Structure formats: structure tokens, C-alpha cells
Amino acid sequence: MFNRRALVILKRELRTRLFSKSFIIMTLLIPIFLVGIIAFQTFLFSYESDKDTKLVLVAKNAEVIRKVEQTFKKLAFIKDGYYSIQFDSLDHREINDYWNARKAEMLAGKLNGVVYIPDSALITKQLFFYSTNPKNYTVLNKIKGPLNEALVDYYFRDKKLAKEEIQYARSDVDFDGYLVTEKEHAEAESYGNTILGMMFTFLLYMSLLIIGATLMRAVVEEKSNKIVEVLLSSVNSSELMFGKVLGAAITGVMQMFIWLLPIIMLIATSWFTLPDKLTIRIDGVIILYFLVNYFIGLVTFLGLFAAVGAMFDSDQDAQSGVWPITMLIMIPFFIAISMQQNPESPIAKVASFLPFASLIVMPARMTMTIVPAWQFILSFLISLATMLCVFPLAGKIYRVGILWTGKKPSFAEVVRWLKYKY
């Protein structure tokens, strides 16, 4: 398969891709796009759309509501008018009558909600929120802490406890993680590797889809414009596909290497330092593995994208036939993203040994946690075996499909192509 003619195709692909404007633009834009996504997501989570919120806090017990009022009036977002809160007691009224009396204000948007503190809240801490938007967690999360503080203060008012003891009762448990390895001392865990694992996952996901779709469209275009017939007069279909896929894969790896240069600079030099909470625990072996694994993934998936492109005469038809390959990329992507909660989850472990999924899940696992050497080697061998099995099968489909014209091939016809002996 790899001979002088295939080498000519490979050189042509590399020359076309490496010196194209799209390569330069995508090399610059994808990191910017990735940073933009993270920044936009951070903005959405940090953006508070609750200014001028108007609430009524009401309790059955007048003493409770006085304690709540005292607690809230100390808060900055109450003092500066960010929130406007009324405090009321029910006396002999029922809560249903109370919120019904305020219903018109809520429906008109003049009141955002009524928070009811029943007497049972001193035992269960269960409160009730009446609103046209009862799932407004921005508001609920902001008032939950002060309400809990007021209830704790009221509950312990006659218990003759010191202020420090009450403060301790209010506070939540927090954790500092320490990584246990074979080293003598445990290492403080940071968020750096989790962020890096997510970055690796996004880069794999986006680049596999973008490079794959680009190659598929190129194959469809060459087929529809009859260019492929001219090429096949000089090389056979296996050499043509091999050169195109290998050229796209090498270009992709070079592009990925450029994207990883900042990470390589961080771990190879002491020129840059990160805050303790963002320290990266990674070495050159993982970077090398990531690039080799990425190359295997590109050859595997690009072979499939090229096969799909060869089966159809138009981009529209190709898009309808490529969804199984897209799912082979998307499902592992979602599994890798879910590893933020638990990198050693059973689903992540199993997925890191499955064909196709191992290409995306294992790099994320190796970045976020310590993977035993046998698991790493087994996963790598599975990925390599997947490439060696899938690429020849994709080549059979490409060989027949590239000259197939007219009606779209059925699934049974594609299976028949795989059975042909060459």
C-alpha cells in the first residue's frame, strides 16, 4: 500500500493542507474558540440576573421573622438595594390565603416570590417558595445561606452556646484533596489536571469531527467532479485513500502539536508558574501518548469518513450517512466530560477499553487520575487493533464506492462490498 505512488499522493495532500489558508486559520481559531467557550460558560455561570429582585419572607412565628430580618439587614445586597425584601408574619392567617392575596403582584411581575417559613422549619429546615418562577436557583441559592444562619441562631438562642460554637454549627464541611502515590508524601490535588483533561477531550472531539468532515467533503467533491477518475488512472484506490488519510492525519497531528506547545512549555521549563490551585501534574510521556493516540484516532476515523464520502454523490447524502461515525465520537466525548465528577467511575473504566471509545476516554483518564500501566498498555493495544481492523474495511468500501454512481447504496450493498475478495 505504501509505495512511490502513495507517497506522491501523500506529498500532494500535505502540500495542499499545510500551506492552505484554512490550516493557518483553524490552527489559530480553534484554541481561541475553545477559550471563548470556556469564558462564555464561566460568564453564564457567574452572571447574576437577579438585580431588583423583590421578595416577601413570611413566617408563622413572629420571633422567627424578626431574627430573619435582623440577619438579612446585615447583608450587602440588601443594604445597596440589589434586593428588596419585605418581612411579615402570618399571625392567625393561613399561607394559602396569604400568597393568594399577593398573587396579582406576582403575576404582574411586581413581586418575584413569597418565601414561607413554617414552624416545622426549626426541625426539618424545609421552606416553601411561591413564585411564577419557583426554579429560580440564582435567588434561592443567594437567600439559602442567610435563612439557614437565622434559623440556626434562633434554634440555639436559649442553649447558652458561645458565638464560636454557633458559627461552627452554621459552617459546611470542606475538603482539601491529597493524591496518594508511591511517593513518600501525598501531593495536594489541584484543578489543573481536571481542566487539562477537559481541554484534551474538547480538542480531540472538535478536531476529529472537523478534520473528518473536511476529508469527507473533499472525497465527495472529487467524486462528483470526476477528478477521482483522473487520479485513478495513475494510482489505485487503496493508494489514493492511504495517501489522503495519512496526509490529513499528519496535518492534524502537527496542528495538535502546535496547540499543545504552551502545555509543553509549562512542564519543560520554569519560565511560567501557575497558582497552587491550577498546578498541572503531567509529564512528557503523557503528551507523547496523547499525540500518538491522536494519530491512531485520526487514521481510524478518517478512514471511515473517507469511506462514507466515497459512497455518496453529494454532501447532503453524505451528511445523512455519517451519523453512526459521529455517534462513535460523541458518546465517548460525553463519557469523558462526565469524568469531572469521578475519574474512576465504572463507566469511564469500561469505556477506556472499548474500541473507538478508548481513543477519547483514556487520554482524559490518564490526565485526571493515575492509571495502572497494564490498563494504559491494554487500552493502547485495543486502539491500535481497532485502527488495523477498521482501516482495511473502510478501504474496501472506498474502493467500490468511489466509482459508484446513481442511486444511493443500501446497507446490504455496503455489506456485500466488504465481502468482495481483492
N, C-alpha and C positions, 0 to 999 in steps of 0.2 A: 504493500500500500504506500509506504513512504519511499518514493524514488525521485528521480530527477524531475519528472513532470509534476508530481505532487509538490515538490519544492518550489517549482515555478509558480504554482497556484498560491502556495503559502506566502511567497515573497510579494506577489501581487496583492494579496489580502492585507498583509502588514503595511505595505506602502500606501495602499488606499486608506486604511484605517488610521494609522499612526500620524499621518500628515494631513488628515482631514480636519476641517474646522469643527466638526461635530465632536471629535475626540477631545480637542482642546477645551471646547465649551463645556462638555459633560464632565470632564475632569475637574473643572473649576466649579461648575454649578451644583453637582450632586452634594459635595460637602457643605456648600452654602445652603442648599435646600434642606439637608439633614439638620444643620444647626438652626435653620429657620423653623423647622417643625418642632424641635425641642423648645426653642424660645417661645413660639406661639402657644405650645401646650402649657409651658410654665406661666405665660401671661394669662391664659384662660383659667388656670387653677388659682392664680394669685389675684385675679381681677375681682373686686368686690362690687357687685351691682346692687348693693342694699342701702345706698345712701337715701336719706329721708324716709327710712322705714318707720312706720307708726304702729305701735303695738299697745295692747292693754294686757297687763298682768293682773290677774284676779285670783283671790284665794277665798276659801270658806272661812278661814281663821284670820281675823283682823291683825293679830300679833305677827303671824307669818308674813303677811303682805307688808307690814311695817319693816320687818327685818329685810325683806327682799328690796324694798325701796331704799333703805339705807345702804345696802350693798351696791345697787346699781348706780346711785348718785355719785359714787366714788370713781366710776369708770370714765375713761377719756372720751369714748364715743357717745356718752350721754352728756358730758359736760360741754363738748363742742357742737352739740346739736345734730350729730350724724344720725342718731336715732332719737325718736320722740316716743316716750313711753309713759302711759298712764298707769296708776296703781289703784286698785279698787278691791273692796271686799264684798262678798255676796250677802252678808247678814242672813236674812231669812229667805232670800231668793234662791231659785234653782239655776244651775248653769245653762240649761236649755233655754230658759226664759231670758237669761242674760245675753247669750250670743245671738238669739233671735232678735233681741232689741237692737243689737249692733249690726245686724245682717245688712241693712241698707247701706251703711258706711263701707262695709267690706266689698259689697257688690259694685259700689260706685268707685272703688279704688282709694277712698279716703282713709281706710284703715286696713292694714296688712294682715292683722290677725289678733285673736284673743288666746292668751295662754292661761289655762286654768290649773291651779294648784290645789288639789283636794286634800283633805286631812290625811288620807291614806298615803300621801306622798312622803310623810315623815317616817313611814315604814318601808314602802316599796320604791320611793323616788320616781313614781310613774306620773307624768304630767300629761295634759291634753292640749292640743293646738288646733284651734278652729280658724280656718282661713280658706280663701279661694285658691291658695297655693300651699297646701299642707306639706309638700315635699321640698319646701324652700330650705335646704340644708345650710345654705350660707347664713341665714338668720338663726336657725336652730343651733348651729354649732357655735355661733357667737354668744348666744344668751345661755347656753347649757352650763358653761363653767360658772358664771356668776350665780345662777339659780342653785347649782349644787353647793356652792360656798354658803349661800344664805340658809339653805336647809340644814347643812351640817352645823352652822353656828347656832341656829335655833334649837336643833336637836340636843346639842351639848350645853345649852345655856345654864342649866341647873346642875350640871355634872361636876362643877368646880375643877375643870381642867385648865391647864396653862395654855396660853395663846399658842405656844410652840406645838403642843400636843394636838390642838385643833387643826393647826396648819398642816401637821403631818397626816392627819385623817383626811384632809382635803386632797392632798397630793396624789398623783398617779405613779405607778411603778414605771421605771425607765430601765433600759438595758444598754450596756456597752458590750459589744461582741468582741471576743478574742479567738483567733484562729489557732487551733491546736494542730501542730505538725510534729515531725520527728525532731525538730529543733528543741533545744533545752528550754527556751522561753516561748510562751504564747505571744502571738502578734496581734496588736489591736486591729480590728477589722474596720474598713472604711467603705465609702460608697463608690470609690473609684473603679473597682473591678466590675461592679454591677452596671455602672454607666458604660464602661468599655464593652461589656458583653452585649448590652443593648445596641451599642453602636456597630459592633461586628455583625449582629443579626440584621439590622436595618441595611447595612451596606451589602451584605450577601443577598438579601431579599430584593432590593431595588436593582442591583446590578445584574442579577440573574434574569429578572424579568425584562429589563431594558435591553440588555445585550441580546437576549434570546429573541425578543420581539423584532429587534433591528435585523438580525440574521434571517428570521423567518420572512420578513417583508422583502429583503434582498433576494431571497430564493424565489419568492412568488413573482417579483418583478422580472428577474432573469428568465423565468419560465414563460410568463405572459408576453414578453418582448422577443421571445425566440433567441435570446442571447445564449441560453444554455445549449442550444443545438450547435452553435458555432464552437463553443468551448468543448463540447463532447466529441467534436471532430478531431481534437488534438489530445484529449485526456479521457480516461474512462470515468464513470460516475463515482466510483469509490475514491479515486484520486482527487476529483473535484470536491467532493464532500469533505474528505480528510483535510485538504488544504484550506477550505473555507472555515471549518470548525476550529482547526488548530490556529489559524490566523486570528480569529475572533477571541479564542481563549488566551493566547499570548498577549494580545492587546489588552484584554480585561485584567490579566494579572499585573501587567505594567501599570495600568491605571490604578489598581488597588494598592500597589506598592507606593505610588505617589501619595495616595490618601493616607497611608499608614506612616509616612515619613515623620510627622510630628510625634507619633507614639514611639517610633524607633529612637528619635532624638531624646525623648524623655527618659527611656530606660538605658540608653547607651552613654549618656553624658550627664554631667551635674550642672549644666548651664541653666536648667529650669527646675524649679521646685514647686510642688503642689501643696496646698493646705493638708493638714493631717487627715481630715475627713474625706479627702479626694485622692489619697495616695493610691498609686497603681502597683499591684503586686503581680508582675508579669515579666517574663524573660524572652530572650531571642528565640528560644526553641518553640514557644507558642506562636510567635509571629511567623516563623518559618512554616510551622504546621498549618497555620491559617492560610498562607499563600498557596502551599501545595494542595491543601484540601479544596481551596477555591478553584484551582486549576482543574482538579478532578471533577468538581461540581460543574464547572463550565463545559468541559468536554461531554459530560453525561447529558446535561440538559440542552446544550446547543445541538447535539446530535438529534435529540427529539424535536426541537424547534425546526431544525432543517428538514427533518422527515415530514413534519406537518406542512411546512411551506411547499414541499415538493408535491404534496397530494392535491393541492388546490390551485385554481387558476386566478383567484382574486383574493385581496386582503380580507374582504368581508367573509368569504367562505373559510379562510384560514383562521380568522378570529373565532368562528363558531366551532372549529375543530380543535383549538388549542387549550380549551378549558381543563381537560384532565391533567395536562402538564402544569398549568397554573395552580391547580389544587395541590399537586405534589410539592410545590414551593410554598404555598400559603399555609397549609396545615402545619408543617414543621415551624414556620415563622411564628404562628400563634402559640405553639407549644414553647418555643424559646422565649417569647415575651412573657409567658406565664411563669417562667422560672424566677422572676423577680421575687415572688413570694417564697419559693422553696426550690433552690437549685438541685436538690437531691430528691425531688418528688418522683414517685414510681413512674409516672407518665414520661417525664423527661429522661429517666434512665432507660426505659424501654425504647423510646424514640431514638435515642442516640445509637442504637444498634440496628435500626431498621433501614433497609435500602432507601435511598433518596433523603429520608429524614435525618440520617446521621450527618449528612453534609452541612446541615444548618444547625442542628441541636447540639452536636458535640463541641463545636468551637465555643458556643455560648457556655456550656457546662465547664469546659476547661478554663474559661476566663473567670467564672464566678465561684468555682469550688475546686477542691483537689480531687482529681480523677486518678484512680489507680492505673498503673502502667498497662496492665493487661486489658483494661477496658478501652484505653486510648488506642492500643495496637489493634484490638479486635474491631473497633469502630472504623479505624483507618482501612483495614483489610476489607471490611464489608463495603465501604465506599469505593475502593479500588475495584473489587469484584463486580460491583454494580456498573461501573463505567465499562469494564471489559465485556460485560454481558449485553448492556444496553446499546453501546455504540455499533456493534455489528448488526444488531437487529434494526436499528434506525437506518443503517446503511442499505439494508435490503429494501426497506420502504422507499428510501430516497432514490434508489436505482430504478425502480419501476415507476414511482410516482412522478419523477422529473420529466418523463416523456408521456405521461398520461394526460390526455386532453378530453374535453367533452364533459360528460356528467361526473358529478362528484362520486368518488369511490365509496362503497358501503363498507361497513365494518368487516363483513365476511370476505370481501375482496382484499382488504388490507391483510387479514389473517392468511389468505391464500398467498399473498406476496411473500410473507415470511417463510412459507413452506417451499418456495422455489429453491432449486439447487443451482448454484453458480459454479 
